[in-house]
Amino acid sequence: MLNIALLIIAAVTLIVMFHPRLTKSESWQATLTPLSSIIGSGFLVIAPLLASVVGDSSPLAVAGIVILAYAIGSVIRFNILHAEPYLHDKKGHPAIYEVELFANITLSLAYVTAVAFYLSLLSTFLLHYAGYGDQPIVEKSITTIIIVFIAVTGYRKGLGGLEKLEAYSMSLQLSIVVALLVGLSVYNFDFVQSEQSLNFDYQDRDWFTQACILGGILLVVQGFETSRFLGSRYSAEMRVKTMKRAQLISGALYVIAVIALLPIVQHINLQHIQVAEIVEATGLAATALPLMLIVAAIMSQFSAAVADTVGAGCLVTENSAGKLTNNSCYFAVSLCAILLVWTANLLEIISFASRAFALYYFLQCVVALVVSYHHHDHKWRHLHRAYFSFIGTILALIVMFAVPAE
């Protein structure tokens, strides 16, 4: 009975997601790119990652991570409103220009790596459930085909075409997530009624090591910065509004998911976390969930890759001062991702990408500080500077000491 109910809930949610009021809403379309990137990065893995570090304190840890991510997002939102007018004036505002240029180069490399990594995971996941096991050449070939599909869509149909891909994959993913949370709520109710206690088998670490790992887990919820590079289609005010919305939706989902997944997570191996094992463990709540989550896991990696392709393409266009079109940049980014798929060890270089995201956020704090000192005369400017300095200090520590979670 529960299985049928969950399928109905997923179907109803999917119908709502495709309602014309949403599909034709410019505001919702602008929300999808950051939302896809944030949720796609690690929705299924964040609960076991946290449990492997802090056990039953995971809800507090994820709340802290979400709050810090929102604070970082507020720095980028400040820059969207107050720094963007100065970004391309190399002579008039050299400090802002140089810092932003270095930040964007760092981020573009991280995006390309992330696209290759997400789609490689997708291919590995497909082969695993198709029963083919470890087939590196086949995996890379499937990954290449998917990247080419994204590249052709971006080149021929531009940002609008890629946003449609995000909308389809994200709508399907969110409908399954809603069904998952309902199914887990029923399981958790029975768990509480049975008066059982949570028991996690995880390594005992000192507080500094725990903090370093939590700093790496912060980067699982990155992706909100993609709003920064959608200026060719959306106004600054629209991007600020929709970035806030994407962070609030994803933040709520992450907190709820971590709390809901903890009774399930205690049944998996926290010493060697694998997505496939997490998916299979959800069958304890309802037998329909593993199959549904296979689809959700595939869609999450796909939507995250599309969102990062959008972010990288628009970023390169911005750095070229309009000499290159978004469409051609999407294609170029995809070619670079294909090159990485066939030549690099993605498990090794993804640690670079994680630190690169943190470094980008740190440099955004530097940009915000420069703007607040020289170009933003506001009654709260002293508070702004203290705030940007505080967030920047945390990010500098993450760049230096964090253990990448991805």
Summary of the structure (lengths in Angstrom):
residues: 406
radius of gyration: 20.8
end to end distance: 36.7
largest distance: 68.6
contacts: 1441
relative contact order: 0.20
helix: 82%
strand: 0%
